[in-house]
Amino acid sequence: MSINSNEPKLERLNDIKEKLSQKGPAPSGPERPSPLSSVDQLMSFGQKITYTFMHEKEVGSIHFDKARHEIYYKGHNLKNMEVESEHLKMLEQMRVVLKSDSKGKRFAEAYSQTLDKLILRKKKS
């Protein structure tokens, strides 16, 4: 009898998919009733914080390195990518989450300043 080490992971993934399909798509944008939905997560370690979220049936993440003043969207440095309106919605959503979450508050001001500077640079170029 062989043991498949992926079975527990597959079962957990199927459970998550089932819960998400029962709830319908996660709301996006500023009209969300709560800054953090049941599938969103905010994790911090030292001077770094990561926001993971569901958006249009995909998992996304925004990572902010406070010490380096850098923001990453789905693993890509924001200063090196084209920022589209869908990106901006989620980047703004992280701003809201940081301001309202107890562990995110210490990042909120620096994140907002960094995001504003990056957006301003993008508009000028």
N, CA, C and O atoms as CSV, one atom per row, in Angstrom:
chain,resi,resn,atom,element,x,y,z
A,1,MET,N,N,0.840,-1.177,0.000
A,1,MET,CA,C,0.000,0.000,0.000
A,1,MET,C,C,0.888,1.243,0.000
A,1,MET,O,O,1.704,1.412,0.906
A,2,SER,N,N,0.741,2.122,-1.007
A,2,SER,CA,C,1.569,3.322,-1.086
A,2,SER,C,C,0.851,4.489,-0.421
A,2,SER,O,O,-0.375,4.592,-0.443
A,3,ILE,N,N,1.639,5.341,0.156
A,3,ILE,CA,C,1.086,6.521,0.823
A,3,ILE,C,C,1.416,7.729,-0.026
A,3,ILE,O,O,2.582,8.001,-0.313
A,4,ASN,N,N,0.382,8.453,-0.427
A,4,ASN,CA,C,0.567,9.654,-1.224
A,4,ASN,C,C,0.640,10.858,-0.289
A,4,ASN,O,O,-0.353,11.204,0.351
A,5,SER,N,N,1.800,11.494,-0.204
A,5,SER,CA,C,1.988,12.613,0.724
A,5,SER,C,C,1.195,13.853,0.310
A,5,SER,O,O,1.035,14.771,1.113
A,6,ASN,N,N,0.702,13.896,-0.916
A,6,ASN,CA,C,-0.063,15.045,-1.375
A,6,ASN,C,C,-1.543,14.954,-1.016
A,6,ASN,O,O,-2.267,15.941,-1.141
A,7,GLU,N,N,-2.003,13.784,-0.570
A,7,GLU,CA,C,-3.427,13.632,-0.273
A,7,GLU,C,C,-3.938,14.611,0.778
A,7,GLU,O,O,-4.970,15.239,0.541
A,8,PRO,N,N,-3.270,14.783,1.942
A,8,PRO,CA,C,-3.792,15.747,2.915
A,8,PRO,C,C,-3.838,17.169,2.356
A,8,PRO,O,O,-4.785,17.907,2.627
A,9,LYS,N,N,-2.827,17.561,1.580
A,9,LYS,CA,C,-2.818,18.891,0.984
A,9,LYS,C,C,-3.959,19.040,-0.013
A,9,LYS,O,O,-4.614,20.081,-0.063
A,10,LEU,N,N,-4.192,18.008,-0.797
A,10,LEU,CA,C,-5.256,18.037,-1.787
A,10,LEU,C,C,-6.616,18.138,-1.097
A,10,LEU,O,O,-7.479,18.900,-1.532
A,11,GLU,N,N,-6.804,17.372,-0.023
A,11,GLU,CA,C,-8.063,17.437,0.721
A,11,GLU,C,C,-8.271,18.837,1.288
A,11,GLU,O,O,-9.381,19.366,1.221
A,12,ARG,N,N,-7.220,19.452,1.848
A,12,ARG,CA,C,-7.331,20.792,2.406
A,12,ARG,C,C,-7.650,21.810,1.306
A,12,ARG,O,O,-8.479,22.699,1.504
A,13,LEU,N,N,-7.003,21.682,0.161
A,13,LEU,CA,C,-7.268,22.564,-0.963
A,13,LEU,C,C,-8.721,22.431,-1.419
A,13,LEU,O,O,-9.385,23.431,-1.691
A,14,ASN,N,N,-9.207,21.204,-1.499
A,14,ASN,CA,C,-10.604,20.985,-1.888
A,14,ASN,C,C,-11.562,21.582,-0.867
A,14,ASN,O,O,-12.596,22.135,-1.242
A,15,ASP,N,N,-11.233,21.479,0.424
A,15,ASP,CA,C,-12.070,22.080,1.470
A,15,ASP,C,C,-12.132,23.593,1.306
A,15,ASP,O,O,-13.201,24.192,1.430
A,16,ILE,N,N,-10.985,24.211,1.026
A,16,ILE,CA,C,-10.937,25.663,0.845
A,16,ILE,C,C,-11.746,26.075,-0.377
A,16,ILE,O,O,-12.512,27.037,-0.324
A,17,LYS,N,N,-11.577,25.350,-1.473
A,17,LYS,CA,C,-12.343,25.657,-2.688
A,17,LYS,C,C,-13.836,25.548,-2.439
A,17,LYS,O,O,-14.616,26.375,-2.911
A,18,GLU,N,N,-14.230,24.516,-1.691
A,18,GLU,CA,C,-15.653,24.330,-1.399
A,18,GLU,C,C,-16.190,25.487,-0.570
A,18,GLU,O,O,-17.278,25.990,-0.853
A,19,LYS,N,N,-15.450,25.920,0.450
A,19,LYS,CA,C,-15.890,27.042,1.281
A,19,LYS,C,C,-16.007,28.312,0.458
A,19,LYS,O,O,-16.959,29.077,0.619
A,20,LEU,N,N,-15.042,28.538,-0.423
A,20,LEU,CA,C,-15.091,29.732,-1.258
A,20,LEU,C,C,-16.266,29.704,-2.219
A,20,LEU,O,O,-16.910,30.729,-2.444
A,21,SER,N,N,-16.551,28.544,-2.785
A,21,SER,CA,C,-17.669,28.462,-3.727
A,21,SER,C,C,-19.006,28.651,-3.016
A,21,SER,O,O,-19.956,29.147,-3.621
A,22,GLN,N,N,-19.097,28.268,-1.747
A,22,GLN,CA,C,-20.329,28.455,-0.988
A,22,GLN,C,C,-20.547,29.928,-0.662
A,22,GLN,O,O,-21.685,30.394,-0.618
A,23,LYS,N,N,-19.468,30.655,-0.435
A,23,LYS,CA,C,-19.581,32.062,-0.075
A,23,LYS,C,C,-19.734,32.955,-1.294
A,23,LYS,O,O,-20.169,34.100,-1.169
A,24,GLY,N,N,-19.385,32.454,-2.464
A,24,GLY,CA,C,-19.389,33.281,-3.658
A,24,GLY,C,C,-18.070,34.024,-3.741
A,24,GLY,O,O,-17.202,33.829,-2.890
A,25,PRO,N,N,-17.899,34.866,-4.737
A,25,PRO,CA,C,-16.626,35.564,-4.883
A,25,PRO,C,C,-16.413,36.550,-3.748
A,25,PRO,O,O,-17.362,37.156,-3.250
A,26,ALA,N,N,-15.168,36.704,-3.346
A,26,ALA,CA,C,-14.833,37.659,-2.299
A,26,ALA,C,C,-15.050,39.066,-2.836
A,26,ALA,O,O,-14.647,39.368,-3.960
A,27,PRO,N,N,-15.679,39.926,-2.052
A,27,PRO,CA,C,-15.885,41.291,-2.526
A,27,PRO,C,C,-14.547,42.001,-2.673
A,27,PRO,O,O,-13.600,41.694,-1.949
A,28,SER,N,N,-14.462,42.940,-3.597
A,28,SER,CA,C,-13.214,43.667,-3.793
A,28,SER,C,C,-13.506,45.155,-3.824
A,28,SER,O,O,-14.651,45.575,-3.991
A,29,GLY,N,N,-12.477,45.930,-3.664
A,29,GLY,CA,C,-12.621,47.369,-3.730
A,29,GLY,C,C,-13.045,47.970,-2.411
A,29,GLY,O,O,-13.218,47.247,-1.430
A,30,PRO,N,N,-13.216,49.283,-2.367
A,30,PRO,CA,C,-13.504,49.975,-1.131
A,30,PRO,C,C,-14.876,49.691,-0.538
A,30,PRO,O,O,-15.121,50.052,0.613
A,31,GLU,N,N,-15.785,49.055,-1.284
A,31,GLU,CA,C,-17.120,48.797,-0.772
A,31,GLU,C,C,-17.177,47.578,0.149
A,31,GLU,O,O,-18.261,47.203,0.593
A,32,ARG,N,N,-16.050,46.959,0.442
A,32,ARG,CA,C,-16.038,45.803,1.333
A,32,ARG,C,C,-16.573,46.196,2.704
A,32,ARG,O,O,-16.199,47.246,3.227
A,33,PRO,N,N,-17.441,45.377,3.299
A,33,PRO,CA,C,-17.991,45.709,4.602
A,33,PRO,C,C,-16.936,45.673,5.702
A,33,PRO,O,O,-17.037,46.430,6.668
A,34,SER,N,N,-15.938,44.824,5.582
A,34,SER,CA,C,-14.885,44.693,6.571
A,34,SER,C,C,-13.556,44.726,5.837
A,34,SER,O,O,-13.432,44.120,4.772
A,35,PRO,N,N,-12.553,45.421,6.380
A,35,PRO,CA,C,-11.270,45.474,5.672
A,35,PRO,C,C,-10.658,44.104,5.408
A,35,PRO,O,O,-10.069,43.894,4.347
A,36,LEU,N,N,-10.780,43.178,6.336
A,36,LEU,CA,C,-10.247,41.833,6.128
A,36,LEU,C,C,-11.404,40.858,6.000
A,36,LEU,O,O,-12.171,40.680,6.946
A,37,SER,N,N,-11.539,40.222,4.838
A,37,SER,CA,C,-12.577,39.211,4.679
A,37,SER,C,C,-12.095,37.916,5.315
A,37,SER,O,O,-10.968,37.843,5.803
A,38,SER,N,N,-12.931,36.910,5.311
A,38,SER,CA,C,-12.572,35.643,5.955
A,38,SER,C,C,-11.442,34.909,5.240
A,38,SER,O,O,-10.835,34.014,5.827
A,39,VAL,N,N,-11.144,35.258,4.001
A,39,VAL,CA,C,-10.059,34.588,3.274
A,39,VAL,C,C,-8.802,35.449,3.163
A,39,VAL,O,O,-7.757,34.950,2.746
A,40,ASP,N,N,-8.881,36.735,3.528
A,40,ASP,CA,C,-7.722,37.608,3.502
A,40,ASP,C,C,-6.857,37.369,4.732
A,40,ASP,O,O,-7.355,36.973,5.785
A,41,GLN,N,N,-5.558,37.612,4.588
A,41,GLN,CA,C,-4.648,37.479,5.722
A,41,GLN,C,C,-3.643,38.607,5.711
A,41,GLN,O,O,-3.223,39.080,4.655
A,42,LEU,N,N,-3.264,39.031,6.902
A,42,LEU,CA,C,-2.235,40.036,7.066
A,42,LEU,C,C,-1.188,39.448,8.002
A,42,LEU,O,O,-1.494,39.090,9.139
A,43,MET,N,N,0.054,39.349,7.517
A,43,MET,CA,C,1.127,38.743,8.310
A,43,MET,C,C,2.317,39.687,8.331
A,43,MET,O,O,2.691,40.261,7.309
A,44,SER,N,N,2.909,39.838,9.519
A,44,SER,CA,C,4.071,40.714,9.618
A,44,SER,C,C,5.218,39.994,10.301
A,44,SER,O,O,5.028,39.088,11.112
A,45,PHE,N,N,6.421,40.434,9.939
A,45,PHE,CA,C,7.630,39.908,10.548
A,45,PHE,C,C,8.670,41.013,10.480
A,45,PHE,O,O,9.106,41.399,9.396
A,46,GLY,N,N,9.061,41.515,11.629
A,46,GLY,CA,C,10.033,42.605,11.651
A,46,GLY,C,C,9.511,43.820,10.927
A,46,GLY,O,O,8.457,44.354,11.275
A,47,GLN,N,N,10.243,44.262,9.918
A,47,GLN,CA,C,9.881,45.456,9.150
A,47,GLN,C,C,9.139,45.125,7.857
A,47,GLN,O,O,9.056,45.957,6.954
A,48,LYS,N,N,8.601,43.911,7.770
A,48,LYS,CA,C,7.909,43.478,6.555
A,48,LYS,C,C,6.494,43.028,6.897
A,48,LYS,O,O,6.239,42.456,7.957
A,49,ILE,N,N,5.588,43.301,5.971
A,49,ILE,CA,C,4.204,42.860,6.147
A,49,ILE,C,C,3.673,42.398,4.792
A,49,ILE,O,O,3.991,42.973,3.752
A,50,THR,N,N,2.860,41.348,4.832
A,50,THR,CA,C,2.277,40.790,3.614
A,50,THR,C,C,0.770,40.672,3.776
A,50,THR,O,O,0.271,40.202,4.798
A,51,TYR,N,N,0.072,41.101,2.762
A,51,TYR,CA,C,-1.387,41.020,2.700
A,51,TYR,C,C,-1.729,40.038,1.586
A,51,TYR,O,O,-1.391,40.278,0.426
A,52,THR,N,N,-2.391,38.938,1.922
A,52,THR,CA,C,-2.847,37.986,0.901
A,52,THR,C,C,-4.363,38.092,0.805
A,52,THR,O,O,-5.048,38.327,1.801
A,53,PHE,N,N,-4.873,37.916,-0.401
A,53,PHE,CA,C,-6.288,38.154,-0.645
A,53,PHE,C,C,-6.777,37.341,-1.834
A,53,PHE,O,O,-5.987,36.858,-2.645
A,54,MET,N,N,-8.081,37.201,-1.920
A,54,MET,CA,C,-8.728,36.601,-3.088
A,54,MET,C,C,-9.274,37.743,-3.937
A,54,MET,O,O,-9.944,38.647,-3.437
A,55,HIS,N,N,-8.971,37.682,-5.235
A,55,HIS,CA,C,-9.476,38.697,-6.149
A,55,HIS,C,C,-9.732,38.029,-7.493
A,55,HIS,O,O,-8.824,37.470,-8.109
A,56,GLU,N,N,-10.967,38.095,-7.930
A,56,GLU,CA,C,-11.372,37.486,-9.200
A,56,GLU,C,C,-10.928,36.025,-9.298
A,56,GLU,O,O,-10.310,35.626,-10.284
A,57,LYS,N,N,-11.240,35.242,-8.287
A,57,LYS,CA,C,-10.969,33.801,-8.226
A,57,LYS,C,C,-9.486,33.451,-8.251
A,57,LYS,O,O,-9.123,32.325,-8.589
A,58,GLU,N,N,-8.635,34.393,-7.901
A,58,GLU,CA,C,-7.202,34.142,-7.810
A,58,GLU,C,C,-6.697,34.633,-6.469
A,58,GLU,O,O,-7.260,35.552,-5.874
A,59,VAL,N,N,-5.634,34.013,-6.003
A,59,VAL,CA,C,-4.986,34.473,-4.782
A,59,VAL,C,C,-3.920,35.481,-5.183
A,59,VAL,O,O,-3.143,35.252,-6.110
A,60,GLY,N,N,-3.897,36.591,-4.477
A,60,GLY,CA,C,-2.901,37.614,-4.743
A,60,GLY,C,C,-2.215,38.007,-3.446
A,60,GLY,O,O,-2.685,37.683,-2.356
A,61,SER,N,N,-1.113,38.701,-3.576
A,61,SER,CA,C,-0.421,39.170,-2.379
A,61,SER,C,C,0.253,40.502,-2.654
A,61,SER,O,O,0.697,40.795,-3.765
A,62,ILE,N,N,0.309,41.292,-1.598
A,62,ILE,CA,C,1.047,42.546,-1.627
A,62,ILE,C,C,2.004,42.486,-0.449
A,62,ILE,O,O,1.602,42.230,0.686
A,63,HIS,N,N,3.257,42.722,-0.732
A,63,HIS,CA,C,4.295,42.661,0.290
A,63,HIS,C,C,4.900,44.052,0.418
A,63,HIS,O,O,5.235,44.684,-0.584
A,64,PHE,N,N,5.040,44.528,1.651
A,64,PHE,CA,C,5.649,45.828,1.892
A,64,PHE,C,C,6.858,45.667,2.800
A,64,PHE,O,O,6.765,45.108,3.893
A,65,ASP,N,N,7.988,46.164,2.328
A,65,ASP,CA,C,9.223,46.173,3.109
A,65,ASP,C,C,9.421,47.613,3.584
A,65,ASP,O,O,9.837,48.487,2.824
A,66,LYS,N,N,9.114,47.831,4.851
A,66,LYS,CA,C,9.153,49.184,5.417
A,66,LYS,C,C,10.563,49.765,5.404
A,66,LYS,O,O,10.739,50.944,5.098
A,67,ALA,N,N,11.556,48.966,5.727
A,67,ALA,CA,C,12.940,49.443,5.796
A,67,ALA,C,C,13.459,49.884,4.428
A,67,ALA,O,O,14.227,50.841,4.332
A,68,ARG,N,N,13.043,49.192,3.379
A,68,ARG,CA,C,13.526,49.501,2.021
A,68,ARG,C,C,12.564,50.391,1.236
A,68,ARG,O,O,12.890,50.844,0.139
A,69,HIS,N,N,11.384,50.642,1.795
A,69,HIS,CA,C,10.349,51.442,1.129
A,69,HIS,C,C,10.006,50.850,-0.232
A,69,HIS,O,O,9.969,51.552,-1.243
A,70,GLU,N,N,9.754,49.531,-0.236
A,70,GLU,CA,C,9.415,48.846,-1.482
A,70,GLU,C,C,8.117,48.071,-1.321
A,70,GLU,O,O,7.842,47.492,-0.271
A,71,ILE,N,N,7.327,48.075,-2.389
A,71,ILE,CA,C,6.055,47.349,-2.423
A,71,ILE,C,C,6.124,46.353,-3.568
A,71,ILE,O,O,6.558,46.682,-4.672
A,72,TYR,N,N,5.691,45.134,-3.289
A,72,TYR,CA,C,5.661,44.067,-4.291
A,72,TYR,C,C,4.217,43.609,-4.469
A,72,TYR,O,O,3.507,43.363,-3.493
A,73,TYR,N,N,3.795,43.498,-5.716
A,73,TYR,CA,C,2.453,42.998,-6.039
A,73,TYR,C,C,2.631,41.659,-6.738
A,73,TYR,O,O,3.230,41.592,-7.812
A,74,LYS,N,N,2.117,40.600,-6.139
A,74,LYS,CA,C,2.266,39.235,-6.661
A,74,LYS,C,C,3.726,38.924,-6.992
A,74,LYS,O,O,4.023,38.305,-8.014
A,75,GLY,N,N,4.627,39.361,-6.118
A,75,GLY,CA,C,6.040,39.053,-6.259
A,75,GLY,C,C,6.840,39.998,-7.136
A,75,GLY,O,O,8.054,39.835,-7.260
A,76,HIS,N,N,6.197,40.976,-7.746
A,76,HIS,CA,C,6.883,41.905,-8.642
A,76,HIS,C,C,7.007,43.272,-7.982
A,76,HIS,O,O,6.036,43.804,-7.445
A,77,ASN,N,N,8.200,43.829,-8.026
A,77,ASN,CA,C,8.419,45.152,-7.452
A,77,ASN,C,C,7.580,46.165,-8.214
A,77,ASN,O,O,7.652,46.251,-9.440
A,78,LEU,N,N,6.797,46.920,-7.487
A,78,LEU,CA,C,5.867,47.873,-8.089
A,78,LEU,C,C,6.576,48.896,-8.977
A,78,LEU,O,O,6.033,49.317,-9.999
A,79,LYS,N,N,7.784,49.292,-8.587
A,79,LYS,CA,C,8.470,50.308,-9.389
A,79,LYS,C,C,8.923,49.776,-10.748
A,79,LYS,O,O,9.295,50.560,-11.621
A,80,ASN,N,N,8.898,48.455,-10.940
A,80,ASN,CA,C,9.324,47.861,-12.206
A,80,ASN,C,C,8.162,47.329,-13.048
A,80,ASN,O,O,8.391,46.623,-14.030
A,81,MET,N,N,6.943,47.650,-12.686
A,81,MET,CA,C,5.811,47.090,-13.431
A,81,MET,C,C,4.824,48.176,-13.831
A,81,MET,O,O,4.798,49.265,-13.258
A,82,GLU,N,N,4.019,47.850,-14.823
A,82,GLU,CA,C,2.918,48.710,-15.230
A,82,GLU,C,C,1.793,48.532,-14.208
A,82,GLU,O,O,1.346,47.411,-13.963
A,83,VAL,N,N,1.350,49.609,-13.630
A,83,VAL,CA,C,0.295,49.537,-12.624
A,83,VAL,C,C,-1.039,49.828,-13.296
A,83,VAL,O,O,-1.256,50.906,-13.850
A,84,GLU,N,N,-1.930,48.837,-13.234
A,84,GLU,CA,C,-3.248,48.965,-13.854
A,84,GLU,C,C,-4.297,49.249,-12.793
A,84,GLU,O,O,-4.014,49.172,-11.597
A,85,SER,N,N,-5.495,49.574,-13.221
A,85,SER,CA,C,-6.559,49.954,-12.281
A,85,SER,C,C,-6.887,48.832,-11.293
A,85,SER,O,O,-7.188,49.105,-10.131
A,86,GLU,N,N,-6.834,47.581,-11.740
A,86,GLU,CA,C,-7.104,46.454,-10.836
A,86,GLU,C,C,-6.028,46.358,-9.756
A,86,GLU,O,O,-6.325,46.037,-8.605
A,87,HIS,N,N,-4.783,46.636,-10.126
A,87,HIS,CA,C,-3.693,46.650,-9.143
A,87,HIS,C,C,-3.954,47.749,-8.121
A,87,HIS,O,O,-3.823,47.538,-6.915
A,88,LEU,N,N,-4.326,48.927,-8.621
A,88,LEU,CA,C,-4.553,50.063,-7.733
A,88,LEU,C,C,-5.663,49.790,-6.727
A,88,LEU,O,O,-5.569,50.207,-5.572
A,89,LYS,N,N,-6.712,49.095,-7.153
A,89,LYS,CA,C,-7.807,48.760,-6.234
A,89,LYS,C,C,-7.275,47.964,-5.042
A,89,LYS,O,O,-7.596,48.263,-3.892
A,90,MET,N,N,-6.469,46.958,-5.327
A,90,MET,CA,C,-5.965,46.105,-4.256
A,90,MET,C,C,-4.894,46.815,-3.428
A,90,MET,O,O,-4.819,46.610,-2.217
A,91,LEU,N,N,-4.074,47.639,-4.056
A,91,LEU,CA,C,-3.079,48.422,-3.322
A,91,LEU,C,C,-3.763,49.405,-2.370
A,91,LEU,O,O,-3.307,49.613,-1.246
A,92,GLU,N,N,-4.858,50.003,-2.832
A,92,GLU,CA,C,-5.636,50.896,-1.971
A,92,GLU,C,C,-6.342,50.105,-0.865
A,92,GLU,O,O,-6.482,50.586,0.259
A,93,GLN,N,N,-6.779,48.902,-1.194
A,93,GLN,CA,C,-7.423,48.061,-0.183
A,93,GLN,C,C,-6.438,47.741,0.941
A,93,GLN,O,O,-6.818,47.713,2.111
A,94,MET,N,N,-5.176,47.501,0.587
A,94,MET,CA,C,-4.173,47.238,1.628
A,94,MET,C,C,-4.000,48.461,2.518
A,94,MET,O,O,-3.796,48.328,3.725
A,95,ARG,N,N,-4.080,49.645,1.931
A,95,ARG,CA,C,-3.981,50.878,2.728
A,95,ARG,C,C,-5.084,50.904,3.787
A,95,ARG,O,O,-4.831,51.223,4.949
A,96,VAL,N,N,-6.305,50.566,3.379
A,96,VAL,CA,C,-7.442,50.544,4.292
A,96,VAL,C,C,-7.238,49.490,5.386
A,96,VAL,O,O,-7.485,49.748,6.564
A,97,VAL,N,N,-6.786,48.307,4.980
A,97,VAL,CA,C,-6.560,47.210,5.928
A,97,VAL,C,C,-5.510,47.600,6.956
A,97,VAL,O,O,-5.703,47.384,8.152
A,98,LEU,N,N,-4.408,48.169,6.504
A,98,LEU,CA,C,-3.338,48.547,7.429
A,98,LEU,C,C,-3.810,49.570,8.459
A,98,LEU,O,O,-3.457,49.486,9.635
A,99,LYS,N,N,-4.598,50.520,8.016
A,99,LYS,CA,C,-5.084,51.561,8.931
A,99,LYS,C,C,-6.046,51.015,9.979
A,99,LYS,O,O,-6.143,51.561,11.078
A,100,SER,N,N,-6.757,49.943,9.644
A,100,SER,CA,C,-7.784,49.437,10.554
A,100,SER,C,C,-7.366,48.204,11.349
A,100,SER,O,O,-8.071,47.804,12.275
A,101,ASP,N,N,-6.235,47.597,11.007
A,101,ASP,CA,C,-5.806,46.374,11.682
A,101,ASP,C,C,-4.755,46.705,12.748
A,101,ASP,O,O,-3.861,47.519,12.518
A,102,SER,N,N,-4.876,46.065,13.913
A,102,SER,CA,C,-3.969,46.371,15.023
A,102,SER,C,C,-2.506,46.123,14.681
A,102,SER,O,O,-1.650,46.933,15.037
A,103,LYS,N,N,-2.199,45.022,13.999
A,103,LYS,CA,C,-0.789,44.772,13.662
A,103,LYS,C,C,-0.354,45.525,12.406
A,103,LYS,O,O,0.842,45.632,12.137
A,104,GLY,N,N,-1.289,46.038,11.651
A,104,GLY,CA,C,-0.954,46.775,10.439
A,104,GLY,C,C,-0.736,48.259,10.652
A,104,GLY,O,O,-0.119,48.925,9.821
A,105,LYS,N,N,-1.247,48.791,11.776
A,105,LYS,CA,C,-1.181,50.241,12.007
A,105,LYS,C,C,0.238,50.787,12.000
A,105,LYS,O,O,0.468,51.914,11.563
A,106,ARG,N,N,1.194,49.994,12.483
A,106,ARG,CA,C,2.569,50.509,12.525
A,106,ARG,C,C,3.197,50.609,11.129
A,106,ARG,O,O,4.248,51.227,10.966
A,107,PHE,N,N,2.559,50.006,10.130
A,107,PHE,CA,C,3.035,50.069,8.747
A,107,PHE,C,C,2.245,51.077,7.910
A,107,PHE,O,O,2.689,51.468,6.830
A,108,ALA,N,N,1.085,51.495,8.397
A,108,ALA,CA,C,0.131,52.256,7.585
A,108,ALA,C,C,0.705,53.546,7.001
A,108,ALA,O,O,0.573,53.792,5.802
A,109,GLU,N,N,1.327,54.355,7.820
A,109,GLU,CA,C,1.829,55.641,7.341
A,109,GLU,C,C,2.956,55.452,6.313
A,109,GLU,O,O,2.947,56.087,5.259
A,110,ALA,N,N,3.914,54.588,6.619
A,110,ALA,CA,C,5.034,54.353,5.699
A,110,ALA,C,C,4.542,53.740,4.387
A,110,ALA,O,O,5.020,54.110,3.314
A,111,TYR,N,N,3.586,52.800,4.465
A,111,TYR,CA,C,3.031,52.188,3.250
A,111,TYR,C,C,2.350,53.253,2.391
A,111,TYR,O,O,2.562,53.311,1.180
A,112,SER,N,N,1.529,54.094,3.025
A,112,SER,CA,C,0.809,55.138,2.285
A,112,SER,C,C,1.772,56.091,1.596
A,112,SER,O,O,1.574,56.442,0.433
A,113,GLN,N,N,2.818,56.512,2.310
A,113,GLN,CA,C,3.802,57.415,1.723
A,113,GLN,C,C,4.526,56.757,0.548
A,113,GLN,O,O,4.722,57.376,-0.498
A,114,THR,N,N,4.920,55.499,0.733
A,114,THR,CA,C,5.627,54.776,-0.332
A,114,THR,C,C,4.727,54.588,-1.545
A,114,THR,O,O,5.155,54.812,-2.677
A,115,LEU,N,N,3.479,54.178,-1.316
A,115,LEU,CA,C,2.536,53.979,-2.420
A,115,LEU,C,C,2.287,55.284,-3.159
A,115,LEU,O,O,2.304,55.313,-4.390
A,116,ASP,N,N,2.057,56.359,-2.425
A,116,ASP,CA,C,1.806,57.659,-3.063
A,116,ASP,C,C,2.991,58.099,-3.922
A,116,ASP,O,O,2.801,58.594,-5.033
A,117,LYS,N,N,4.211,57.920,-3.414
A,117,LYS,CA,C,5.405,58.296,-4.183
A,117,LYS,C,C,5.530,57.461,-5.446
A,117,LYS,O,O,5.851,57.986,-6.512
A,118,LEU,N,N,5.274,56.146,-5.328
A,118,LEU,CA,C,5.369,55.274,-6.504
A,118,LEU,C,C,4.331,55.641,-7.559
A,118,LEU,O,O,4.633,55.674,-8.751
A,119,ILE,N,N,3.119,55.914,-7.120
A,119,ILE,CA,C,2.045,56.275,-8.054
A,119,ILE,C,C,2.378,57.598,-8.747
A,119,ILE,O,O,2.178,57.744,-9.953
A,120,LEU,N,N,2.886,58.555,-7.976
A,120,LEU,CA,C,3.269,59.845,-8.538
A,120,LEU,C,C,4.368,59.687,-9.583
A,120,LEU,O,O,4.310,60.306,-10.645
A,121,ARG,N,N,5.367,58.860,-9.287
A,121,ARG,CA,C,6.449,58.596,-10.254
A,121,ARG,C,C,5.910,57.948,-11.526
A,121,ARG,O,O,6.333,58.287,-12.632
A,122,LYS,N,N,4.977,57.016,-11.364
A,122,LYS,CA,C,4.399,56.332,-12.524
A,122,LYS,C,C,3.652,57.321,-13.411
A,122,LYS,O,O,3.723,57.240,-14.637
A,123,LYS,N,N,2.938,58.252,-12.791
A,123,LYS,CA,C,2.175,59.235,-13.566
A,123,LYS,C,C,3.090,60.180,-14.334
A,123,LYS,O,O,2.752,60.621,-15.433
A,124,LYS,N,N,4.256,60.492,-13.752
A,124,LYS,CA,C,5.196,61.398,-14.411
A,124,LYS,C,C,5.913,60.729,-15.577
A,124,LYS,O,O,6.287,61.397,-16.542
A,125,SER,N,N,6.107,59.421,-15.495
A,125,SER,CA,C,6.875,58.746,-16.554
A,125,SER,C,C,6.016,58.293,-17.701
A,125,SER,O,O,6.524,57.712,-18.661
